[in-house]
Amino acid sequence: MEPVEDVAGRIIVIGASAGGVTSLRALVAKLPNDIDAAIFVVLHVSPDGISLLPDILNHAGPLTASHPTDGEKIKRGRIYVACPDHHLLIVGDHVGVKRGPKENRFRPSIDALFRSAAYNYGARVIGVVLSGALDDGTSGLWTVKELGGVTVVQLPGEAAFDSMPLSALDHVQIDYSMSAAEIGSLIARLCEGPSHIEAAKAGVPGKQLEIEVAIAAGGDALRKGVMTLGELSSFSCPECHGVLIKLTEGNKSRFRCHTGHAYTASALLSGVMTSIGEGSWQVMRALEEAAMLLEQMGRDIADGDRPKAAEPFFEKAREATKRARLVREATMEYEHTSDETLRRGVTHPV
């Protein structure tokens, strides 16, 4: 796809999660009011909540921040903030506000925004990963770099949560790593240069990127060709239980199911471990319900003056109660293991 030339000199995409508000305020405070760029921000928020981030950023710096509407024309000097439970995407010279499939169990997704920016604007993109847990943003930042954009990461030592910056540093060729305030000043300097970026620096969007951007915008992954993107894996989607396709980016693997949900390996592990915990509670609940129902049926039979006929029901109720106790003990001892805790050697007491 040909880059759009009449929006702004640069397209700035910023991703943050836990601890990201403080970092975003420090960054935005250093952006000039005449910046030749449009800024897009994804902060992971609850789908049920109300995001106050535009108001926070309006008070942090000179630029106007807002939740955009779908199809809104992109304007330079504006900060576009993702709405809760909606992906923030770039669609040509317009903003996309879409409810496509979740990525890493998030909507909005940092990766989805970054890919859409790289697909439309190539080397004119500056991608920034700030404080956050797990590794959302790494895949999208890798795509930004592949298509000639500039990659920036907050110093892990300054980030309140360093997992997202560390993941990006591990898997992406990073151009700059600095404090959030310094990132704001860096962006201002980069945007002072010529708005035309040398075409030689830019990569060419591939078919995989085209399909994934389309999936984020409108779902219908199967019809859009998701099954052509990689090999079938042995894993199933924690959200819809569909088969997962394995995708490869550099030295990192990730996954996408035929309905469109996407995961890095770390996010998939987190989803699987969550499913194990939830499943254990469900088994325990079912066994306890079976024990109560068998007990009630036995009492009804015994009350009908048939005590011998009731005894098998009481016996099975006792067996179900014993099994429920064993499952309860296993559930209470269950440890939610994650990529992050394993890498850091963190164990949780039981």
N, C-alpha and C positions, 0 to 999 in steps of 0.2 A: 504494500500500500504506500502511495506517495505521501510524504509528510505534508501537513498543512502549513502554509507559509505565512498566513496573515493574522495569527493569534497573538503571539508574543515571541520575544527572542528565545526564552527558555521556558521549559515546563518543569516545575519542581514538584516531586512527589515525595511525601514524608510518611513514614509508618512508625507507629508507637503503640505500646500496650501498657502493661503495669509500670507505674512511675513515669509515664510519658508526658503528663500534663506539665510538670515542672520543666522538663526538657523543652517542650514546645514553647512555653512562655519565654524561656531564655533565648531560643532561636528566633522567634518572631520579633522580639524586641530589637534585634539588630538589622532587620530588613528595612530598607529605605522606602518612603512613600511613593517614589517614582520608579520603582523596580520594573525592568522590562521582562516580566515573567508572570505566569499564572501559577499559583501554589495550590496543591491538592493534599489534603491531610486525612489519613485514616488512623483513628484511635479506637482500639477495641473497647466497645461499650456493651452493656446489657441490652438485649433486644427489647426488653420491657421498659427500659428507662427513657428518660428525656436527656438528650445531650446538651450540656451547657457550654460545650467547648467554643462555639463561635463567640459567645459573649466574653468568655475568658480571654480569647485571643484578640478580640476587639480592644480590650483594656490593656493588653500586653505590648502592643506595637501600633504603628500608624496605619496599617492596612486593614481593609474591611473584610471580615470573615463572616461566612453564612453557610447554612445548609442549602445547597442548590436544588433546583427542581429538574426533573428529567427533561433533557432537550435544551436546557439553558445554554446560551451562547457563551463561550469562554472569553473572559476579558482579562487583560493584563492588569497587574496590581491587585488582584482579588485572591482571597484565600477561600477555597472550597472545602468544606468539612463534611465527611461522610455522615449520613443520617443513621440512626440505630436500625439494625436489621435490613440494611440495604447496601449493596456494593456501590462504591463510588468509582466510576469508570470514565475514560476519555474516549469519545466517539467522534473522530474527526475534529471539527472545531466546536463541538458541543460537549456538555457534561452528560454523562449517563448515570442515572440513579435507578438501579435495577435490583431485583430479588432473585438473582440466579442462585445456583447451588452453593452451599457453604464450602469454604476452603479452610482446612485445619480446624473445622467445626466453628468457624467464624464467618459472620456476615455483618459488617463489611470485612473484606479481606485486603490485607496490605499487598499480597502477591498479585491479586486480581487487578488492583489499581496500577501497580508497577508495570505489569505486562501490557495493559492497555496503553499506557503512556509510551512504552518502548515501541510498540507496534505502530502507533500513529506518528511519533515524533523522533524516533531513533536517537541520533547523537545530540539532539537538542535537550534531552532529558537529564536532569540531575536527580538521582535517587538517594534518599536519606533514611537510614534506619536508626531509631533512637531506642530508649529504654524499653524493655519488655521481656516476658518469659517465653520459653520454647524458641521456635525458629521461624515464625511467620515473617516474611519479608526477604528471607535469604534467596528463595527461588526467583522472586520478582526482581531482586537486585542483580542476580546473575543474568537475567534477561536484559536488563538495562545495560549492563557492561557488554554483553555479547553484541548489542546493536549500537555500540559506540558511545553510550552515555557516560556520565560521570557518577562514580559511586562514592558515597560518604557514610561514615559510621560514627556514632557517638563513642567517645572513649569509654570502654567498659568500666574502668575504675570510677568514672563520674556518674555512670548510669545507676539509677536506683535498683534496677534489675538488669543484669548484664548478659542474659542468655541470648537475646536477639542480636546485640552487637557482636558477641563472641562467635555465634553461628555464622554471621555474615563474614567476619574476618577469616574464619576457617575455610569457607567454601567459595568465596568470591574474591576476585582481584579488586582490592579496595584502593581508591585513589587518595582519600583523605580520612584520617581518624583523629578527631579532636573533640573538644568540649562543645556542648550545645550552643553556647553563645558564640564560640569561634565558628561553628558551622553557619550561623546566621550571617556573620561577617564575610565568610568565604563565598556564600551564595551571592551576596551583594556584589563582591568583586567579580565573580564569574559572569554575572549578568551585565557588567559594564562593558564587556568585550563585544565584538561584532555579533550580531544576531544570527548571521549565516555561519553554520558549522560546516567544516569541510566534509564533502560527501565521502571522501576516502576513509574517514573515520567510522562511518556508519556501516553496520552489518545489514543484512537483508532478512526481513522477517520470514520465517519458515512456515510450512503448513501447520506444524504443531501449534505454534503461537497463534496463528489465525483461528484455529479451531478452539483453542482454550479461551481466547478473548471472546469469541462468539458464545461459548458456553456460559461464561460469567455474565454476559449481557442478557441471555435469554433462555438458558437451560436447554432442554431437548438434546442432550449430549449424544444420545445414540444416533439420532438422525444427522447430527452435525459431524459424525465420523470419529467419535472418541475411541472406538474399538480399533482404529487403525494406528493409534499413537504409540503402541508398545505391545509387549507380550503379556499374556494372561499370567497373573500371579496366583499364588496359593492362598491369598488372603481375601477376606470379604469386608465390605464397607461397614463400619460400626453403626452408621446412621440408617442405611436402608438395606444392608446385608447383600447388596449386589456384588458381583465379581469385580475385583480391582485390576486395572491395567498398570503395569510397571513402566514408569517413564524415567529416563536418565538425563541429568543435567550436569555436565562436568564430572566430578567425582561423587555426586550425590544422587540418590534415587528417591523418587516420590511416586505417588499412586493417585489414580482417578478411577471412579466407578462409572458404570454405563449410564447412571442417572446424572452424573456430573460432579458429585462430591469429590473433593481433592484433599490429599494428605501428604505431608512429608513423612519420612519414616518415624520421626520423633512424635509427630501428631498422631500417626496411626497407632504407635505403641501406647500413647496416652488414652486413645479411644478404646483400644482393646482392653487395657487394664481397667478402665472405667466400666466396661461391659461385664468383666469378670466380677467386679464388686457388686454391680447391680443385679447380675444373675444369681449370685449367692443369696442375696436378700430375698429374691423372688422364690428360690427353691425353699428357703427356710419358711417363708410365708405360706407356700403351698402345703408343705408338710404339716405345719401347725393347723391350717384350715382342715386338712384331711383328718388329723387327730380329733379335732373338735367335732367334725361331722360324724365320724365313726362313733365317738362317745355318745353323741345325741341319738343316733340311730339305735345304738345298743340300749340306751335308757328307755327309748320308746318301746322297744321289743320287750324289755324286762318289765315295764309297767303293764304290758299286756299279759302278764303272768306266764312269760316264756323265758325264764332266766337262762336255761341252757342254750337256747337259740341266740341269746344276746351275747354270750361269752366270746364267740369268735370276733365280734365287732369290737369288744373291749380289748381283746388281745391285739388286734390290728391297730387300734388307737394307741396302745402302749408302744408298739413298734414304731409308729409314725412319730410319736413324741420323742423317742430315743434318737431317731434319725435327725429330727429337727434340732435336737440338742447338739449333736455332732456337727451339723452344718453351721449352727450358731457359733460354736467355738472356733471353727475354721474361718468363718466370716469375720469374727472379731480379731483374729490374728492376721488377717489378710493385709499385706503391705502393698500400697500403690507405687509400683516402681516406674520410674520415668528415665528417659535418656539423660536428663540433666542430673538426677540424683546418682545415677550409675557413674557418670563421668566425674562427678565431684566426690564420689565415695561416701555419700550421705546415706545413713540408715536411720529408720524411724523405730522407736521402741514399740513393742507390742504389749 
